[in-house]
Amino acid sequence: MQNAEFVESRPSPARAVLPQPRKAAPAVSIIGAQQNELLRALPRQDLERLFLDLELVSLPVGKHLYDFGEKIEYTYFPTNAIVSLQYVTEEGATTEIAMVGHEGVVGVTMYKGERASNTAVVQSAGYGYRLRTETLRDMFNEGGVLAHQLMRYTSSLFAQLAQNVVSSRHASIEQRLSRWLLERLDRSPSDQLKVTQELIANLLGVRRESITAAAGKLQAEGLIQCRRGVVHILDRAGLERSAGHGYFAARAIFPDSLQTH
């Protein structure tokens, strides 16, 4: 028997490093892209041209698409996700200034180096299509249907912002809550909204107790039903009456997609 100290040790054969398979990107299709109303409004040839640069992405709850002061790298066209545009104070207080769903677009920049004037956070999970901001900017500068639709949507978004300012000064908590629920409903696939009263209070910039009392009143009137983390809309017409003129004033200038709900 050989002494162990004289046994030659042989190196193990090197393992071949196999290339990892690349994860296939989700397919971009005409039908899928047309779930967003702005993309649906484009002529087919314009939409197909965007396919080289459009990317289908998952938008989970809580994802920040961009934060205040950041350079915006991507423009997002939500399909079934809802994005909250927010202003955050130095003290950390958050107020929602607008919401965007399948009818709109998030992160449009009109000049190079433009910084975000708000924070965009996904509030309802889903999907959307994203496009590099410089690509969209180049196409906008060419004019045509895309430029027209972006300008039209921007006008409607400003109307929403204006009504939010007026509402925060002159509307009651019940009116503000009713309008917020309706605007969320307009962008949701069902009449059940997954949202907590605490989140609504934070986004509207009011105390949670105020939202609890207002939601209790709407529920007593048979307009909504509140359960843990879910608000079920029972009477849309009644909720519209509760919201008052502010809801219809902002809605009147929005794209036709929201007029059909």
N, C-alpha and C positions, 0 to 999 in steps of 0.2 A: 504493500500500500504506500502510495506516495505521501510524503509529509505535506500537510496542508500549506505550509509556508512556501513550498516550491511549486504549487499549482498556479499556472498562469491564468490570470483572469482575463476573459475576453469581453470587449465592449459589446453591449447589446446592439443589435442592428438598428439603425436610425429608422424611426417611424415616418412614413410619408405623410406630409402635411397636405390634407385635401382641402381644396378651396370650399368655403362655406357657400351653400346656395343662397343666392340673393332673393330676398323677399319680394315677391311680385307686388307692384303698386296696384291699388284698386283701380279697376277699369273706369274710364271716363266715357260716358255715353250721352247721346242726345237726350234720351228720356230722363236720365239721372240729372243732367245739368239743368234741364227745363223745370225741375222742381223749384228752382229759384226764379222768381218772376222777372227779375232784370235780365237774366240769361235767356229766359223764354221769349222775351220781347225782341231778341236779336234775330236778324235774318239768318237762315241756316248756314250760309256761307261764312258769315262773321263768327258764328258759334263754332263751326268746324275749325276755323283759323285759330281760335283760342285753345283748341284741344292740345296743341303742341306745348302749351304752357300751363294749362289748368291741371290741378292736382286735387283729387278727392281725399279729404282728411277727416278723421274722427275729431269731434269737439266734445270732450267730456266736461261734466259740471265742474266749475271752478277754474278752468283753464284760462289764463290771461293771454289774450291775443296780442296785447301790447299794454304798456303802462304809460302814464302821463310823463311827457318829456322824452320818451324814447323815439328813436328813428323807426318808422313803420316800414318793415320789410315786406309784408304781405297784405294783400287785400283779400277779404273773405266774403264769399257769397253763400250764406247759410241755406240749407234746404229744409231740414226739420229741427235744427237747433235754434235756440233763442239766445241772443247776446245782449247783455246789459252794458250800456255806456254810462260810466260813472265818473263823478268828480270826488276826489278824496282830499280832505283838508290836511293841513300840517299836523293836526291833532289826531288824525286817523279816522275821522268821521266820514262816512260814505253816503252820497246821495245819487240816486239814479237820475240821469238827465234825459235818457231816451232808451228805447229797446228796439232791437232789430231782429227780424226773423226771415222767413222765406221771401218776403216782399222786397228785401233790401240788400245792402252791402255795408261792410265794415272795413275801415282802414283806407279810404280813398285819399290819396295825396296828389295835389295839383302841381307841386314844384319839388325839385330835387333837394334833399336834406330837410324836408319838412318834419317837424316833431309833433308827437301826439299831444292834443289838447285835452285828452281825457283818458280814462282807463277802460278797456273793453274786456269783460269777463263773461264766460259762458254760464248762463243761468239755467238752461234746459238742455240736456245732452242731446246730441244728434250728429249730423254730418254737414259738411259744407265743402265748397270748392275754393281753393285758394290760388292766387295769382300774384306773382311778384309785382310790387307797386310800380316799378319803372316800366314794366311791360304794359300795364293798364294805362299808365300816363302817356306812353307813346301812341297807343291806339286812340286815346281820348283826343290827343292833339291832331289826329287825322280827321276828326269830326265824324259825321255819320250818325247812325242809330244809337250806337253805344254811348257817344257823347251826349246825345239828347236824353237818353234814359238816365244817365248819371246825374245830369243837371236837374231833371224832373224829380228824381228821388231826393236829391239834396234839398230842394225846395220844400218837399213834404217833410223831411226830417227837421228842418228849421221850424216848420209849423208845430211839430210835436214838441220841440224844445220851448217854443214860445208859450204854448198852452201849459206846459209843465210849470213854467215860472208863474203864470197867472194863477194856476191851480194852487200852488203852494202858498200864495198870498190870500186868496179870496174864497177858496172852496173849503167845505167842511171835510172832516176826516172820512165820513161815510162816502162823500162824493169822490174823494181822491182814491179811496180803496176800491170803489166800484169801477172807476175808470181804469185803474191799474189792472184789475182782474179782467176787464173786457179787452184791454190791449194785449194782455198775455193770452187770452182766449183766442183772439184773432190770429195768433201765430202758432197755435197749438193744434195737434191733430184730433184732440178729444175735448170733452167738456170737464175733464178732471185735471186739475192743475196740481202738480207736485211742488208745493211750496209751503214754507212754514211762516207763521205769523211774525216770528222774530226777523226773518229775512225781509219780509214786506216792510216792517217797521224801519229796518236799517236803510232800505232803498228809498223809502219815502222821507226819511229824516225825521221821524216822529217816535214817541215813546211806544214801547210794545203794548203797554196797558191801553193806549188809545186805539191801537189796531184791534186788540182783543174785544174792546167794547163795541167798536164799529162792526166787526165781523159778527158779534153776537146779535146786534140789531138787524143786520142783513139776514142772518139765519132765522131770527124770529119772524121776519116778514116772508119767509119761504123762498128767498132769492138764491141762497147758497146753503151748502151743508159742509161743515168743517169737521174733519177727522185728523188724525195724527199725520201731519205733513201733506195733507191732501185737501184741496178745496174743490167741491163738486158744484158746478153751476147748474141750478135747477130752473131758474127763470131768467133767461137772457133779456127779454123785453123789460121786465121789472128792474133788472140791474142797469139797463140803459137809462131808464127814467131816474134811477137813483144817481147815476153819474152826472146827469145834467148836460148842459150845452157844451161844456169843454171837451167831452169825448167826441161829439159829432163835429165840432169845429176843426179838431186836429185830423179826424178821419176823412173829412170831405176832400182834402187835398192829396190824400195818399193815393198810390197806384190803385188801379181797378181791382187788383187781387184782394184787397181788404174790403172792398165794397160788397163783395159777394157773400161775406160771412153773415 
